[in-house]
Amino acid sequence: MNRITPQAGLSDSWTRCSANYNLDPAERWETRLLSAPELRFVSNRTRLLIQHSLPEMERLHSLVMALGFTVMLADANGVVLSRQTSREDLTGCRRWGFQAGALWDEENAGTNSIGTCLQEKKPVMVLQSQHWRLCFRNLTGIAAPLYNANGKLAGVLNICSFAGNDIMPFSSLLMETMISTARQIEERLFRQFFPNETIITLGLATESSTPLVALDPDGHVRGATHSSRMRMHWPDGELEHLPALMNFLDSEDELSFRKAEVHVIRSALATTQGNVSAAARTLGISRSTLHRKIKALNLPI
């Protein structure tokens, strides 16, 4: 069987498999399974992720089961935490390691939707011979990263099939469905973590993260999703040092990304008496980046 040329992003994975992991594509592969105590420990640590993912996994499986897909949730290390599958696929799932406790990290399994998604930190699709290992030539996988309430990579949502079916006519639709479901899980986690704060959006979603921000009654940022942090150049971790996002928030009005960014920059400059370098440090970005933003937004200094 001829190997399919890897799509953009997968070529880097193949390079890692060859140069970094020294994996032989023809080598026999056996699923590595965590012991029961190890799986209990991992499951307890990821309890909230599992809890908020299960309803979305059930809904997703109802949409893709006719195409032979099993839905899996894995943690940030590639350990499968939960799955949704059809009764007729149970034997195949055990054979291929589509089960809780199975380890699908890229370093051991080679190019695969779960492990490669974790490495690339973006949605990926791995079709049959695009897998590094030849024994995976009938597998098809699509995965999207999941982020927790603090914007950290928490795991992967994955659909995988061992039937060897051609899904190319539906690939775009399946990928968009995966990304949308990942966003729903992220929002569930975010709203549960900030139940008393006002949640606003900073614009349209990008890939599997929605730009949400949690504000206290004074307009200070208490939390931000991965997408929000990337857009606003906010640092990892706590955000208490940021200036107030808004002095007054009308809950009936949707806050645009541009307005939010303008307000944050103006607040930072006011706090530092117009000192651009100090304002940049407050925002967690470089002075040159802040200058570019000020110029792009046509703000007076």
HUKA-V703873 format. One record per residue. N is the residue number from 1. RES is the residue in three letters. PHI is phi as a letter, one per 30 degrees, with the letter a starting at -180 (NA if undefined). PSI is psi in whole degrees, -180 to 180 (NA if undefined). Layout:
N_RES_PHI_PSI + N_RES_PHI_PSI
This chain:
1_MET_NA_128 + 2_ASN_d_143 + 3_ARG_d_137 + 4_ILE_d_136 + 5_THR_d_130 + 6_PRO_d_140 + 7_GLN_d_170 + 8_ALA_e_131 + 9_GLY_j_-37 + 10_LEU_d_-24 + 11_SER_d_-36 + 12_ASP_d_-37 + 13_SER_d_-44 + 14_TRP_d_-39 + 15_THR_d_-43 + 16_ARG_d_-42 + 17_CYS_d_-39 + 18_SER_d_-53 + 19_ALA_d_-37 + 20_ASN_c_-43 + 21_TYR_c_-15 + 22_ASN_h_46 + 23_LEU_d_132 + 24_ASP_d_117 + 25_PRO_d_-24 + 26_ALA_c_-5 + 27_GLU_d_141 + 28_ARG_d_137 + 29_TRP_c_135 + 30_GLU_b_138 + 31_THR_d_131 + 32_ARG_c_124 + 33_LEU_c_136 + 34_LEU_d_151 + 35_SER_d_165 + 36_ALA_e_-45 + 37_PRO_d_-38 + 38_GLU_d_-42 + 39_LEU_d_-38 + 40_ARG_d_-42 + 41_PHE_d_-48 + 42_VAL_d_-41 + 43_SER_d_-39 + 44_ASN_d_-39 + 45_ARG_d_-28 + 46_THR_c_27 + 47_ARG_e_-46 + 48_LEU_d_-39 + 49_LEU_d_-45 + 50_ILE_d_-47 + 51_GLN_e_-45 + 52_HIS_d_-14 + 53_SER_d_-31 + 54_LEU_e_-47 + 55_PRO_d_-38 + 56_GLU_d_-34 + 57_MET_d_-40 + 58_GLU_d_-44 + 59_ARG_d_-43 + 60_LEU_d_-42 + 61_HIS_d_-36 + 62_SER_d_-25 + 63_LEU_d_-30 + 64_VAL_c_-4 + 65_MET_d_-32 + 66_ALA_d_-22 + 67_LEU_c_6 + 68_GLY_i_20 + 69_PHE_c_142 + 70_THR_c_139 + 71_VAL_c_131 + 72_MET_b_149 + 73_LEU_c_128 + 74_ALA_b_155 + 75_ASP_d_-174 + 76_ALA_d_-7 + 77_ASN_c_2 + 78_GLY_i_13 + 79_VAL_d_125 + 80_VAL_d_127 + 81_LEU_c_-34 + 82_SER_a_161 + 83_ARG_b_158 + 84_GLN_b_122 + 85_THR_b_167 + 86_SER_d_152 + 87_ARG_e_-40 + 88_GLU_d_-13 + 89_ASP_c_2 + 90_LEU_d_-43 + 91_THR_d_-45 + 92_GLY_d_-36 + 93_CYS_d_-41 + 94_ARG_d_-40 + 95_ARG_d_-42 + 96_TRP_c_-2 + 97_GLY_i_28 + 98_PHE_d_71 + 99_GLN_a_159 + 100_ALA_d_135 + 101_GLY_j_-14 + 102_ALA_d_141 + 103_LEU_c_120 + 104_TRP_c_39 + 105_ASP_d_153 + 106_GLU_d_-33 + 107_GLU_d_-32 + 108_ASN_c_-43 + 109_ALA_d_-12 + 110_GLY_i_-168 + 111_THR_e_118 + 112_ASN_a_161 + 113_SER_d_-41 + 114_ILE_d_-57 + 115_GLY_d_-40 + 116_THR_d_-34 + 117_CYS_d_-41 + 118_LEU_d_-38 + 119_GLN_d_-43 + 120_GLU_d_-22 + 121_LYS_h_41 + 122_LYS_a_162 + 123_PRO_d_141 + 124_VAL_b_156 + 125_MET_b_127 + 126_VAL_b_112 + 127_LEU_c_115 + 128_GLN_h_-107 + 129_SER_d_2 + 130_GLN_d_-14 + 131_HIS_d_147 + 132_TRP_d_-44 + 133_ARG_d_133 + 134_LEU_d_-29 + 135_CYS_d_-10 + 136_PHE_c_16 + 137_ARG_d_-16 + 138_ASN_c_-2 + 139_LEU_d_147 + 140_THR_b_131 + 141_GLY_b_143 + 142_ILE_b_133 + 143_ALA_b_152 + 144_ALA_b_139 + 145_PRO_d_150 + 146_LEU_c_135 + 147_TYR_c_145 + 148_ASN_d_-173 + 149_ALA_d_-17 + 150_ASN_c_11 + 151_GLY_i_9 + 152_LYS_c_148 + 153_LEU_d_118 + 154_ALA_c_-24 + 155_GLY_l_-159 + 156_VAL_b_136 + 157_LEU_c_133 + 158_ASN_b_142 + 159_ILE_b_138 + 160_CYS_b_144 + 161_SER_b_144 + 162_PHE_c_12 + 163_ALA_d_-15 + 164_GLY_i_22 + 165_ASN_d_153 + 166_ASP_d_112 + 167_ILE_c_6 + 168_MET_e_-39 + 169_PRO_d_-22 + 170_PHE_c_5 + 171_SER_d_-43 + 172_SER_d_-42 + 173_LEU_d_-42 + 174_LEU_d_-42 + 175_MET_d_-43 + 176_GLU_d_-37 + 177_THR_d_-41 + 178_MET_d_-47 + 179_ILE_d_-44 + 180_SER_d_-42 + 181_THR_d_-40 + 182_ALA_d_-40 + 183_ARG_d_-41 + 184_GLN_d_-41 + 185_ILE_d_-44 + 186_GLU_e_-44 + 187_GLU_d_-38 + 188_ARG_e_-47 + 189_LEU_d_-42 + 190_PHE_d_-47 + 191_ARG_d_-33 + 192_GLN_d_-35 + 193_PHE_d_-29 + 194_PHE_b_67 + 195_PRO_d_-23 + 196_ASN_c_-5 + 197_GLU_d_160 + 198_THR_d_125 + 199_ILE_c_125 + 200_ILE_b_164 + 201_THR_c_145 + 202_LEU_c_15 + 203_GLY_k_-162 + 204_LEU_d_150 + 205_ALA_d_150 + 206_THR_b_125 + 207_GLU_h_-129 + 208_SER_c_13 + 209_SER_b_138 + 210_THR_c_136 + 211_PRO_d_80 + 212_LEU_c_148 + 213_VAL_b_139 + 214_ALA_c_125 + 215_LEU_c_143 + 216_ASP_d_176 + 217_PRO_e_-22 + 218_ASP_c_3 + 219_GLY_i_8 + 220_HIS_d_143 + 221_VAL_d_124 + 222_ARG_c_-18 + 223_GLY_a_156 + 224_ALA_a_141 + 225_THR_d_172 + 226_HIS_e_-47 + 227_SER_d_-42 + 228_SER_d_-43 + 229_ARG_d_-39 + 230_MET_d_-44 + 231_ARG_d_-40 + 232_MET_c_-2 + 233_HIS_h_38 + 234_TRP_d_147 + 235_PRO_d_169 + 236_ASP_d_161 + 237_GLY_i_-157 + 238_GLU_d_156 + 239_LEU_b_21 + 240_GLU_d_-25 + 241_HIS_d_-11 + 242_LEU_d_146 + 243_PRO_d_164 + 244_ALA_e_133 + 245_LEU_d_-37 + 246_MET_b_141 + 247_ASN_d_-28 + 248_PHE_b_131 + 249_LEU_b_118 + 250_ASP_d_112 + 251_SER_d_-13 + 252_GLU_d_-16 + 253_ASP_c_137 + 254_GLU_d_130 + 255_LEU_d_124 + 256_SER_d_156 + 257_PHE_d_-42 + 258_ARG_d_-46 + 259_LYS_d_-41 + 260_ALA_d_-44 + 261_GLU_d_-42 + 262_VAL_e_-45 + 263_HIS_d_-42 + 264_VAL_d_-45 + 265_ILE_d_-43 + 266_ARG_d_-41 + 267_SER_d_-42 + 268_ALA_d_-43 + 269_LEU_d_-38 + 270_ALA_d_-39 + 271_THR_d_-33 + 272_THR_c_18 + 273_GLN_h_39 + 274_GLY_i_5 + 275_ASN_d_108 + 276_VAL_d_-42 + 277_SER_d_-45 + 278_ALA_d_-38 + 279_ALA_d_-40 + 280_ALA_d_-42 + 281_ARG_d_-40 + 282_THR_d_-39 + 283_LEU_d_-9 + 284_GLY_i_27 + 285_ILE_b_170 + 286_SER_d_160 + 287_ARG_d_-40 + 288_SER_d_-38 + 289_THR_d_-42 + 290_LEU_d_-40 + 291_HIS_d_-42 + 292_ARG_d_-40 + 293_LYS_d_-42 + 294_ILE_d_-43 + 295_LYS_d_-43 + 296_ALA_d_-34 + 297_LEU_c_-1 + 298_ASN_h_46 + 299_LEU_c_139 + 300_PRO_d_147 + 301_ILE_c_NA
